[in-house]
Amino acid sequence: MMKSPKRVATAVRRLDGDIVVRDNSFKSFKEKHKLLKLPIVRGIVNFAEMMALSFSTLTSSAEMLGFEEEEPGKFEKFLKKHFGKSVVAVASFTGVALGIALAVGLFIWLPAFLAGIISRHLFSLGKLYSLAEGVIKMAVFLVYLLLVSLMPDIKRIFKYHGAEHKSIFCYESGDELTVENIRGKSRFHPRCGTSFIFVILIISILIGSVLPSGIVWLRVVLKILLLPAVVGLGFEYIIYVGKHENLFTRVIASPGLWIQRITTKEPDDSMIEVAIVSIKSALSEEFPDFVIPRENAADGFSADADIPEDENQKKDSIAANENS
């Protein structure tokens, strides 16, 4: 999935090997209300929009694979009749809900709970309570990433993640979007969501240092309530790093880039082809000659055949700021 300031495009390689795209116009709420463009606030709005967009993308990509072309079973017919939803939509919603619950449990409640146990039964942490909680949170985060990276399906997702980063780097450098050019680009991008999550962890440690540590449930509730502010601050950090290239930004961006060694893998050429289709569909105004392989295409799509070769002009990297 690629998002430009005006469009969102999701490209999927179907079970039969063809690539299809769903692309839609997109206008952020920030463009409709000036107050939503204010620092911190714009980050909160962006986070909410990305959560909603992620949910719809999960549902769309599953449907685009071709599973729902099969004859629906009794359970799916029941869902459509009574709720107007397919099995894929219900499964996606359930997965997102469980994911949010798991994230709150693992990265907010568990660190606070373990830090409380250490402080009460082993030795008093005192002013180091928030730091200890943060160290536990980062350890849980890294262990979680390492464990899920061992799953074959997640490995494949991380390869597509690498294809996304490589194609955006190629676009921002002004090179022609070909498999050969993209293959040589870095898979580590400073504006990656992985870096964003790492920054969120750091900021939460700093904010947690001023919260009461005696009552675990109160601390967890306060952290959840303050999460929008943490997200907003993290977004400002990502914006700053994306616009400035110097020693300071390289240093503060390095932890997030290191973690991308886990969350991105080297993609194969077929994955890069999907990324090319997605980025060109999202930036259709810049690639007017590109033939978008929509879902209702009768004969499918061959990525190598339809990608034009006359795109050597320098691209404006501003539009790509929101792609990753």
N, C-alpha and C positions, 0 to 999 in steps of 0.2 A: 504494500500500500504506500502510495506517495501522495503528499498533500502540498499543493502550491497555494499561493494566496487566493486563487480563484476556483480551483478544482480539486477534487479528491478522486483518485483512480486506484482501483484494486485489480491487479492482474493475477490470474490463477492458471496454472498448467493443469488441464483437466486429466481425468483418468485415461483418456484416449490419446494424450500427448499434446493436444492443441492448447493454445493460450487464448484465453478470453478475458475481457475487461468489463468492469462496471465503473463508469465515470460519471460524476455528478458535479454540478456547480457548488461552490462553497463560499459562504460569506460569514465571517466570524462576528459574534455579537459585539466584539470590540469596535467593529466598523459602524455599528448602529448607534452606539452610545459613547460619547466622548469620555465619560467618567470611567468607563471600563478599560480605557487605554492608559490609565494612571499606573505608575510603577507599583508592583506588588499585586494590585487588583488584576492587571492584565494576565499575570501568571496564574492566578486562581481561575480566571475565565478560561484560559488556555487549557488548564488541567481538566476542568469539567468537560470542555468540548472534546478533548482527546479521549477521555473515558467513554463518552457517548459514542465517539467515532470508532473506538476500538471494539466496542460491543457490536456495532452494526457491521464492522469489517469481519469479525469472527463469524457472524451469521452468514453474511454474503459469501465469504470465501468457501465455507462449507457447502452452501447451496450450489456454488459455481462449479464445484468438483464434479457434479453430475449425479450425486447420490439420490437426489429427490426426483430424478427422472424415472426411477423404479416405481412399481406399483405400490402405493401407500398401504401400510398395514392397518389393522383395526384401531390400534392405539393412536396412530397419526391421524386417522380419520376423525377420531373422538376429539383430539386436540383442535383440529381445524374447525370442527362443527361447533364446539362449545366455547373455544377461546380465540379462534381465528389465527392460531399459531401452529407452525410446523414443529416436528420433533427437533429439527436443527435449531430453530429459534429458542425453544424451551431449554434445550441442552446448553446452548450458549449462555442464556440468561442464568441458568443454574450454576454453570461454571464460573461466571463472573462473580455471582453472589458468594459462592464458596471461596473464590480467590480472595475477595475482599476480607471475608471473615478470617481466612488463614493468614493474610498479611497483618491484620490487627493483632491476632493471637501471637504470631511468631515475632513480629518486629516492634510491637508496643507493649503487650501484656507480659510476654515471657521474659524479656530483658529486665523489666521493672520487678517482676516476681523474683527472679534469680538474684538481682542486686539486693532486694529486700532480705532474702534469706541469708546472703553473705553478711550483710550489715548487722542482722539480728543474732545470728548463731555462730559466726566465725570471728569477725572483727568489725569494729565500727568503721564505716567508710567516710563518715562525716562529709566534708566538702567534696570528697572524691566520688560521692555516690553517682552523680550524673556521668562522670567519666567512666566509671566501672560499668554502668548501664550501657553507655555508648559502645564500649569495647565488646560487651556481650552481644549487643545488637549487630555490630559489624561482623563478629564471628559467626553468628547465626546466618546472616545474609550470605557470607562467603561459602559456608558449608552447604547452604540451600542451593546456591548456584552450581557448586561443584557436583552435588548429588544429582540434580535434575539434568545437568549436562551429560550424564552417563546414559540417559535414556535415548534410544535411537531416534524417536520422533523429535525430541528437543534438539538433538544434534543437527537434524535437518533444518529446523527452524533457525538455529544459530547460523547455519550456512546461508540461508536466505537473508538473514540480518547482515551478514558480511557482504552479500551482493548489493543490498541497499546502500550501505556506506560507500562501497567502491564506485557505484554508479553516480552517487551524488558528488563524490570527489572529482570524478571525470567531468561531470557537468560544470562544476564550479571552476575547474581549471581551463575550461573552454575547449577541451579536446572533443573530437567526434565521438559520439556514443556508440562504440562498437565493442564487441566482446573482447577483442584484442587489447584495446585501450583500457578498458575497465579492469581487465584481469591484472594489470600491473599496478593498480592503485592500492592505497592502504585501506585496510578494513577497520581502522581505528579512527573514529570521528569525534571531535570535541563536543559536538552538540547532541551526542547520543543520549537516549533515555537512560542507559545504564549509568552514565556520568551524572545525570540528573538525580537518579536515586541515591547515588553515593553522596552527593552534595546535600540531599535531604537528610541523610543520616547525620552528617556533620552539623548541620544547622539545628537539628533536633537535640543534639547533645548540648549545644550552647544554650538553647532555650530551656532545656530540662534542668540546667544548673540553677535556675531561679525558681523552680517549682518545688512544692513540698514533697519530701521523700518518705514521710512516715506512714502514709496510707496509700497502699498500692493502687486500689481501685480509683481513688481520687486523682492520683497522678496519671493513670491511664485515661480517665475521662478528660482531664485538662489537656493532655497531649492530643487527643482526638479533636477537641474543640480548637486547638491552636494549629492543627494540621494545614488549614488553608493559608495561614500566614507563613508557615514553613515552606509550603509549595510556592507561594508568591516570591519569597526571597530566593529560593532555588532557581526559579525561572529567570530572575534578574541576573543571577550568576552566569547561567548558560548564555544569556544574551551578551553579557560582557565578554566572556571568553570567546564567543563566536565572532566578535567584532574587533578584537585586539590580539595581536600576535607579538608577544614579548616574553622576557624571561619569567615575569611574575605569572602570566597566564599559563605558560607552559608548566610551571611548577604546580599550580593549583589544579590544573587539568590532568596531571599525570596519574593520580590515583584512579580516576574514572577510565582513563585510557588503558591502564593496566587491567582493570576488571573486564574490559572488552576482550581481553585475551581468552576469557571464559565464554562470554556471551556472543562472540562472533567467531565464525570459522571460515576458512577459505571455501568459496562456493565453486561449483562446477559450471561449465559453460551454459548448460540448460537453465540454471538458476539466474545467471547473468542476463540471459535473453528475457526472462520474465521481468527482471528489474528494468531493462531498457524499455519494454512495452509500457510498464507502469509509469516511469518518469516522463516519457514522451506523451502519454495520454493525459497526465496531470498538467503538462505544459503544452497543451495542444496549440496555443497561439504562437508559440515559438517553433513548433514543428508542424506547420500547416499541411505538408505533403505526406505526413505519416498516416498510414491507414490503420485506424483503430480496430482491432479484432474483437468486435462485440459478440455478446453471447449468442445472438441469433444468426451468426454467420453460418452459411450453409456448408462451406467446405473447410471450416477450421482456419488455422493460421500457421504459417511458417515464419518464425521470427527473422531468420536470415534473409528471406526473400523480400520482405516489405520494408526493411529499414533503409531509408535513403542515405546516400553517401556524400551529400553536398552540404554538410552542416559544420563548417570549419570556423564560423564566426564566433567571436568572443561572447560567452554567455554572462548575463548579469547574475551574480551570485546572491543578490538580495532575495529573489524569489525562492531560492533553494534553502534559505534560512529556516523555513518551516517544514521542509521536506523530511528532515530526519527526526 
